Amino acid sequence: MYRCQSCQKSVGPRVSCHRVTVATRITEFPFRPSTQRYGHDGRTKWKDDPGGTGPQIVRELRVCATCVTARQQGRPMMAH
């Protein structure tokens, strides 16, 4: 059970929760040496993570299926 953060309705048990991203920002990720492990034949090798820039989620909402379909169709979601 959970409460929809869009319409504030309580959703019953065994009903899936949907996460909707409402705010993102562009972030620069640093270079990290020897952080990704990979390997074959029982040998472990380490690979560098190159870093770079990309989006990062700032805020997410847990919403019910009704609010997700309303958002996808362009209808306004109910205010808090």
FENSULQUI-V536920 format. One record per backbone hydrogen bond with DSSP energy under -1.0 kcal/mol. CO is the residue of the C=O (numbers start at 1). NH is the residue of the N-H. Records with the same first field share a line. If there is no record, write none. Layout:
CO=NH  NH
This chain:
2=11
4=8
9=4
11=2
18=63
20=61
23=58  59
25=56
27=54
29=52
32=49
36=47
38=45
40=43
45=38
47=35  36
49=32
52=29
54=27
56=25
59=22  23
61=20
62=5
63=18
64=68
65=69
66=70
67=71
68=72
69=73
70=75
